[in-house]
Amino acid sequence: MKNLIPILLVAAAVSGCQSPYDYMENWLIREDAVRPFAVPVDVLYVQDRLYFSFDALPEMQSLALDAVGRGKFTGFARVFSPLVAREEDVENAVQWYLKHHNSSGRPFALIGEGEGGSLLKAYAEKNAEWLEKKGLVASFFTALPDKNFVSEEMVRTIRNRAAGVRYRRQWGREMPDGMRVQ
């Protein structure tokens, strides 16, 4: 357990830092390179482990990839998984995402597991109306880490709700009954 520190302090110590999330070191997954027009939705995933050593970063990235289901979101969603240590970090990460990747109200989903998920859920409940205006289409939280938490049904729900948002924006009305993306 040596070298146990909150990772976010690293970027906070750097002078001129606007947000710790400006630095890739504070993300387990940050798919900036995927163009927004290439996929219809984004996923913000906050995982269970809040503190860990620098040596464990590759393992944490692998756990994050496993948790969001390697390949389940490929070609469908960009995934953003910030490192968080407290509720303020969740707020900063969501704000950073909205400022840099969601200025147009792009559909996004929140997924949280364990302690990180509890922090994300608390933030989402406090800001539910505002997040929906920003494009939130779905949120899923679990108190216990589970590498099978991201199911095909969850992915389908996110896909369908994002399709409904796109349809509403394009046509100015709800999707006709029975019209679903599978």
Contacts in CASP RR format, 6 or more apart in sequence:
PFRMAT RR
TARGET T0000
AUTHOR 0000-0000-0000
METHOD contacts of the structure
MODEL  1
MKNLIPILLVAAAVSGCQSPYDYMENWLIREDAVRPFAVPVDVLYVQDRL
YFSFDALPEMQSLALDAVGRGKFTGFARVFSPLVAREEDVENAVQWYLKH
HNSSGRPFALIGEGEGGSLLKAYAEKNAEWLEKKGLVASFFTALPDKNFV
SEEMVRTIRNRAAGVRYRRQWGREMPDGMRVQ
1 53 0 8 1.000
2 53 0 8 1.000
3 53 0 8 1.000
3 54 0 8 1.000
3 55 0 8 1.000
4 51 0 8 1.000
4 52 0 8 1.000
4 53 0 8 1.000
5 51 0 8 1.000
5 53 0 8 1.000
6 50 0 8 1.000
6 51 0 8 1.000
6 85 0 8 1.000
7 25 0 8 1.000
7 26 0 8 1.000
7 51 0 8 1.000
7 52 0 8 1.000
7 54 0 8 1.000
7 57 0 8 1.000
7 83 0 8 1.000
7 85 0 8 1.000
8 20 0 8 1.000
8 26 0 8 1.000
8 83 0 8 1.000
8 84 0 8 1.000
8 85 0 8 1.000
8 89 0 8 1.000
10 20 0 8 1.000
10 23 0 8 1.000
10 25 0 8 1.000
10 26 0 8 1.000
11 17 0 8 1.000
11 20 0 8 1.000
11 21 0 8 1.000
11 22 0 8 1.000
11 23 0 8 1.000
11 25 0 8 1.000
11 26 0 8 1.000
12 20 0 8 1.000
14 23 0 8 1.000
17 23 0 8 1.000
19 92 0 8 1.000
19 95 0 8 1.000
19 96 0 8 1.000
20 26 0 8 1.000
20 89 0 8 1.000
20 92 0 8 1.000
21 27 0 8 1.000
21 82 0 8 1.000
21 92 0 8 1.000
21 93 0 8 1.000
21 96 0 8 1.000
21 97 0 8 1.000
22 96 0 8 1.000
24 30 0 8 1.000
26 82 0 8 1.000
26 83 0 8 1.000
27 80 0 8 1.000
27 81 0 8 1.000
27 82 0 8 1.000
27 83 0 8 1.000
28 47 0 8 1.000
28 60 0 8 1.000
28 61 0 8 1.000
28 64 0 8 1.000
28 81 0 8 1.000
28 82 0 8 1.000
28 83 0 8 1.000
29 45 0 8 1.000
29 61 0 8 1.000
29 64 0 8 1.000
29 65 0 8 1.000
29 68 0 8 1.000
29 79 0 8 1.000
29 80 0 8 1.000
29 81 0 8 1.000
30 80 0 8 1.000
30 81 0 8 1.000
30 82 0 8 1.000
31 78 0 8 1.000
31 79 0 8 1.000
31 80 0 8 1.000
32 101 0 8 1.000
34 78 0 8 1.000
36 78 0 8 1.000
36 101 0 8 1.000
36 106 0 8 1.000
38 75 0 8 1.000
39 75 0 8 1.000
39 76 0 8 1.000
39 77 0 8 1.000
39 78 0 8 1.000
40 76 0 8 1.000
40 77 0 8 1.000
40 107 0 8 1.000
40 159 0 8 1.000
40 162 0 8 1.000
40 163 0 8 1.000
40 166 0 8 1.000
41 76 0 8 1.000
41 77 0 8 1.000
41 78 0 8 1.000
41 106 0 8 1.000
41 107 0 8 1.000
41 108 0 8 1.000
41 109 0 8 1.000
41 137 0 8 1.000
41 158 0 8 1.000
41 159 0 8 1.000
41 162 0 8 1.000
42 77 0 8 1.000
42 78 0 8 1.000
42 79 0 8 1.000
42 80 0 8 1.000
42 97 0 8 1.000
42 101 0 8 1.000
42 102 0 8 1.000
42 106 0 8 1.000
42 107 0 8 1.000
42 108 0 8 1.000
42 109 0 8 1.000
43 68 0 8 1.000
43 73 0 8 1.000
43 77 0 8 1.000
43 78 0 8 1.000
43 79 0 8 1.000
43 80 0 8 1.000
43 108 0 8 1.000
43 109 0 8 1.000
43 110 0 8 1.000
43 111 0 8 1.000
43 158 0 8 1.000
44 80 0 8 1.000
44 81 0 8 1.000
44 82 0 8 1.000
44 93 0 8 1.000
44 94 0 8 1.000
44 97 0 8 1.000
44 108 0 8 1.000
44 109 0 8 1.000
44 110 0 8 1.000
44 111 0 8 1.000
44 120 0 8 1.000
45 64 0 8 1.000
45 67 0 8 1.000
45 68 0 8 1.000
45 79 0 8 1.000
45 80 0 8 1.000
45 81 0 8 1.000
45 111 0 8 1.000
45 112 0 8 1.000
46 81 0 8 1.000
46 82 0 8 1.000
46 84 0 8 1.000
46 90 0 8 1.000
46 93 0 8 1.000
46 110 0 8 1.000
46 111 0 8 1.000
46 112 0 8 1.000
46 113 0 8 1.000
46 116 0 8 1.000
46 117 0 8 1.000
46 119 0 8 1.000
46 120 0 8 1.000
47 60 0 8 1.000
47 63 0 8 1.000
47 64 0 8 1.000
47 67 0 8 1.000
47 81 0 8 1.000
47 112 0 8 1.000
47 113 0 8 1.000
47 114 0 8 1.000
47 116 0 8 1.000
47 117 0 8 1.000
47 145 0 8 1.000
48 113 0 8 1.000
48 114 0 8 1.000
48 115 0 8 1.000
48 116 0 8 1.000
48 117 0 8 1.000
48 145 0 8 1.000
49 60 0 8 1.000
49 63 0 8 1.000
49 115 0 8 1.000
50 84 0 8 1.000
50 85 0 8 1.000
50 86 0 8 1.000
50 115 0 8 1.000
50 116 0 8 1.000
51 85 0 8 1.000
52 60 0 8 1.000
60 83 0 8 1.000
63 147 0 8 1.000
64 81 0 8 1.000
66 147 0 8 1.000
67 113 0 8 1.000
67 145 0 8 1.000
67 147 0 8 1.000
67 149 0 8 1.000
67 150 0 8 1.000
68 79 0 8 1.000
68 81 0 8 1.000
68 111 0 8 1.000
68 150 0 8 1.000
69 150 0 8 1.000
72 150 0 8 1.000
72 152 0 8 1.000
72 155 0 8 1.000
73 79 0 8 1.000
73 155 0 8 1.000
76 155 0 8 1.000
76 159 0 8 1.000
77 109 0 8 1.000
77 158 0 8 1.000
78 101 0 8 1.000
80 93 0 8 1.000
80 97 0 8 1.000
80 101 0 8 1.000
82 89 0 8 1.000
82 90 0 8 1.000
82 93 0 8 1.000
82 96 0 8 1.000
82 97 0 8 1.000
83 89 0 8 1.000
84 90 0 8 1.000
84 93 0 8 1.000
84 116 0 8 1.000
84 119 0 8 1.000
84 120 0 8 1.000
86 119 0 8 1.000
87 119 0 8 1.000
87 122 0 8 1.000
87 123 0 8 1.000
89 119 0 8 1.000
90 116 0 8 1.000
90 119 0 8 1.000
90 120 0 8 1.000
90 122 0 8 1.000
90 123 0 8 1.000
91 123 0 8 1.000
94 123 0 8 1.000
94 131 0 8 1.000
97 108 0 8 1.000
98 134 0 8 1.000
102 108 0 8 1.000
102 134 0 8 1.000
102 135 0 8 1.000
105 134 0 8 1.000
105 135 0 8 1.000
106 135 0 8 1.000
107 135 0 8 1.000
107 136 0 8 1.000
107 137 0 8 1.000
107 161 0 8 1.000
107 162 0 8 1.000
107 165 0 8 1.000
107 166 0 8 1.000
108 134 0 8 1.000
108 135 0 8 1.000
108 136 0 8 1.000
108 137 0 8 1.000
109 136 0 8 1.000
109 137 0 8 1.000
109 138 0 8 1.000
109 139 0 8 1.000
109 140 0 8 1.000
109 158 0 8 1.000
109 161 0 8 1.000
109 162 0 8 1.000
110 120 0 8 1.000
110 124 0 8 1.000
110 131 0 8 1.000
110 136 0 8 1.000
110 138 0 8 1.000
110 139 0 8 1.000
110 140 0 8 1.000
110 141 0 8 1.000
111 139 0 8 1.000
111 140 0 8 1.000
111 141 0 8 1.000
111 149 0 8 1.000
111 150 0 8 1.000
111 154 0 8 1.000
112 120 0 8 1.000
112 121 0 8 1.000
112 140 0 8 1.000
112 141 0 8 1.000
112 142 0 8 1.000
113 141 0 8 1.000
113 142 0 8 1.000
113 144 0 8 1.000
113 145 0 8 1.000
113 146 0 8 1.000
113 149 0 8 1.000
114 142 0 8 1.000
114 143 0 8 1.000
114 144 0 8 1.000
114 145 0 8 1.000
117 141 0 8 1.000
117 142 0 8 1.000
118 141 0 8 1.000
118 143 0 8 1.000
120 141 0 8 1.000
121 139 0 8 1.000
121 141 0 8 1.000
124 131 0 8 1.000
124 136 0 8 1.000
124 139 0 8 1.000
124 141 0 8 1.000
128 136 0 8 1.000
135 165 0 8 1.000
137 158 0 8 1.000
137 161 0 8 1.000
137 162 0 8 1.000
137 165 0 8 1.000
138 154 0 8 1.000
138 157 0 8 1.000
138 158 0 8 1.000
138 161 0 8 1.000
140 149 0 8 1.000
140 154 0 8 1.000
142 149 0 8 1.000
156 182 0 8 1.000
159 181 0 8 1.000
160 180 0 8 1.000
160 181 0 8 1.000
163 175 0 8 1.000
163 180 0 8 1.000
163 181 0 8 1.000
164 174 0 8 1.000
164 175 0 8 1.000
167 173 0 8 1.000
167 174 0 8 1.000
167 175 0 8 1.000
167 179 0 8 1.000
168 174 0 8 1.000
168 175 0 8 1.000
END
